[in-house]
Amino acid sequence: MGVNTSTQFNFVKWWSVNYSVYIGRNSQSGVVNNKAESSGKLNGNLNATNSFRIPGGWGMELSGFYNSSNQFGHFVIGSYGSVSAGFSKSVFKNKLSCKVNFRDIFYTNNFKADIAIGGGAGFQRVSESFRRKTDSRVINISLSYRLGNPMPSQREINHTAAQKKNNGFLINTTIGDLQ
């Protein structure tokens, strides 16, 4: 059971932020070697994405996540996280978009896990550790070209609807809050 919250806001016009935080507790109970056992651990994670609009058709994104250590039954998994960054550039009247993304820049999306089962009723204590260490560092490069006309803005849609409603004549120039 846990609590999750997220928020999105703009510090300034060119910088938007999206954060998500989870805090919870995993609990397990059962019988091991004819003995009732229970375990649990408080855990949490944080996700953050920062998007920046830079003049000249440039964009940048910096994102990351962190997962605290956690427990699943007899597995205790260590904490891990990752930081990623990306850049984009729009050219040809925003028709062509070029993007480059670097994932897991600091090579921290790896974890260690420990398993421990207590002895009893003639069984020995079992203990084991392992690491997950994959090469999670990735570079993505993409190009995309927009064909056809861009989608009309909400203002253009409202404006056209008002004209049709009034037989082609725009009588009321104030059409709600558009921001």
C-alpha positions as CSV (number, residue, x, y, z in Angstrom):
1,M,0.0,0.0,0.0
2,G,1.3,3.5,-0.8
3,V,0.6,7.0,-1.8
4,N,1.5,8.5,-5.2
5,T,1.4,12.2,-6.3
6,S,2.3,14.0,-9.4
7,T,2.5,17.6,-10.5
8,Q,3.2,19.5,-13.6
9,F,4.0,23.2,-13.7
10,N,6.1,25.9,-15.5
11,F,8.8,27.7,-13.6
12,V,9.0,30.2,-16.5
13,K,7.5,30.2,-20.0
14,W,10.4,28.2,-21.4
15,W,10.8,25.6,-18.6
16,S,8.2,23.0,-17.8
17,V,8.5,20.4,-15.0
18,N,6.7,17.1,-14.3
19,Y,7.4,15.3,-11.0
20,S,5.9,12.1,-9.6
21,V,6.6,10.7,-6.2
22,Y,5.5,7.3,-4.7
23,I,6.0,6.2,-1.1
24,G,4.7,2.9,0.1
25,R,5.3,-0.3,2.1
26,N,5.6,-3.8,0.7
27,S,4.6,-6.5,3.2
28,Q,4.6,-10.3,2.9
29,S,3.8,-13.0,5.3
30,G,3.8,-16.8,5.0
31,V,5.2,-20.0,6.4
32,V,8.8,-21.0,5.9
33,N,10.1,-24.3,7.3
34,N,6.9,-24.7,9.4
35,K,7.5,-21.2,10.9
36,A,5.3,-18.2,10.4
37,E,7.4,-15.3,9.0
38,S,6.6,-11.8,7.8
39,S,8.7,-9.1,6.2
40,G,8.2,-5.7,4.8
41,K,10.0,-2.5,3.8
42,L,9.2,1.1,3.3
43,N,10.1,2.1,-0.2
44,G,9.6,4.9,-2.7
45,N,10.5,6.3,-6.1
46,L,10.9,9.7,-7.8
47,N,10.5,10.5,-11.4
48,A,11.3,14.0,-12.8
49,T,11.2,15.5,-16.3
50,N,12.4,19.0,-17.1
51,S,11.7,20.3,-20.6
52,F,13.3,23.5,-21.9
53,R,12.3,25.5,-25.0
54,I,15.3,27.4,-26.4
55,P,15.0,30.2,-29.0
56,G,15.9,29.2,-32.6
57,G,13.8,26.0,-32.7
58,W,15.9,24.2,-30.0
59,G,14.6,22.0,-27.2
60,M,16.2,20.1,-24.4
61,E,14.9,17.6,-21.9
62,L,16.6,16.4,-18.7
63,S,14.9,13.5,-16.9
64,G,15.7,11.0,-14.2
65,F,14.3,8.5,-11.8
66,Y,15.3,6.9,-8.5
67,N,13.9,3.8,-6.9
68,S,14.8,3.2,-3.2
69,S,15.7,-0.3,-2.0
70,N,12.7,-2.6,-1.8
71,Q,11.8,-6.0,-0.5
72,F,9.8,-8.8,-2.3
73,G,9.5,-11.8,-0.1
74,H,13.1,-12.9,0.8
75,F,14.6,-10.7,-2.0
76,V,16.0,-7.3,-0.8
77,I,16.7,-5.2,-3.9
78,G,19.1,-2.3,-3.6
79,S,18.3,1.2,-4.8
80,Y,19.0,2.3,-8.4
81,G,18.2,5.2,-10.8
82,S,19.0,6.8,-14.1
83,V,19.5,10.3,-15.6
84,S,18.8,10.9,-19.3
85,A,19.1,14.0,-21.5
86,G,17.9,14.9,-25.0
87,F,18.2,17.7,-27.5
88,S,16.0,18.6,-30.4
89,K,16.1,21.1,-33.3
90,S,13.3,22.0,-35.6
91,V,14.1,23.4,-39.1
92,F,12.3,24.1,-42.4
93,K,9.4,26.0,-40.7
94,N,9.1,23.2,-38.1
95,K,8.5,20.6,-40.7
96,L,11.8,18.6,-39.9
97,S,12.6,17.6,-36.4
98,C,16.0,16.2,-35.4
99,K,16.4,14.6,-32.0
100,V,19.3,13.1,-30.0
101,N,18.8,11.3,-26.6
102,F,21.3,10.0,-24.2
103,R,19.9,7.4,-21.7
104,D,21.4,6.4,-18.3
105,I,24.3,8.9,-18.7
106,F,25.9,8.0,-15.3
107,Y,25.4,4.2,-15.7
108,T,23.4,3.9,-12.5
109,N,20.4,1.8,-13.7
110,N,21.9,-1.4,-12.1
111,F,21.1,-3.0,-8.7
112,K,22.2,-5.6,-6.3
113,A,19.8,-8.0,-4.6
114,D,20.2,-10.2,-1.5
115,I,18.3,-13.3,-0.6
116,A,18.2,-14.7,2.9
117,I,16.1,-17.5,4.3
118,G,16.6,-18.4,8.0
119,G,17.4,-22.0,9.0
120,G,15.2,-24.1,11.2
121,A,13.5,-27.5,11.5
122,G,16.7,-29.2,10.2
123,F,17.3,-26.8,7.3
124,Q,20.4,-24.7,6.9
125,R,20.4,-20.9,6.5
126,V,20.4,-19.9,2.8
127,S,22.0,-16.7,1.7
128,E,22.7,-15.4,-1.8
129,S,23.5,-12.2,-3.6
130,F,23.4,-11.1,-7.2
131,R,23.8,-8.0,-9.3
132,R,21.9,-6.9,-12.4
133,K,24.4,-5.0,-14.5
134,T,23.3,-4.5,-18.1
135,D,24.6,-1.8,-20.4
136,S,21.6,0.5,-20.1
137,R,23.5,3.4,-21.7
138,V,21.8,4.1,-25.1
139,I,22.0,6.9,-27.7
140,N,18.9,7.4,-29.8
141,I,18.9,9.6,-33.0
142,S,15.7,10.3,-34.9
143,L,14.6,12.5,-37.7
144,S,10.9,13.1,-38.4
145,Y,9.3,15.1,-41.2
146,R,5.7,16.5,-40.9
147,L,3.7,16.1,-44.2
148,G,0.6,18.1,-45.0
149,N,-1.0,20.9,-43.1
150,P,-0.5,21.4,-39.3
151,M,-3.4,20.7,-37.0
152,P,-5.5,23.9,-36.5
153,S,-5.2,25.5,-33.0
154,Q,-8.1,25.5,-30.6
155,R,-8.6,29.2,-31.3
156,E,-8.9,28.5,-35.1
157,I,-11.5,25.8,-34.4
158,N,-13.5,28.0,-32.1
159,H,-13.3,30.9,-34.6
160,T,-14.5,28.7,-37.5
161,A,-17.4,27.3,-35.3
162,A,-18.5,30.8,-34.4
163,Q,-18.5,31.9,-38.1
164,K,-20.6,28.8,-39.1
165,K,-23.0,29.4,-36.2
166,N,-23.6,33.0,-37.4
167,N,-24.0,32.2,-41.1
168,G,-20.4,33.0,-41.9
169,F,-20.3,36.4,-40.0
170,L,-18.3,36.6,-36.9
171,I,-20.4,38.8,-34.5
172,N,-18.8,38.0,-31.2
173,T,-15.0,38.3,-31.2
174,T,-14.6,37.1,-27.6
175,I,-14.7,33.3,-27.6
176,G,-13.8,32.2,-24.1
177,D,-10.5,31.9,-22.4
178,L,-8.0,30.4,-24.9
179,Q,-4.9,30.2,-22.6
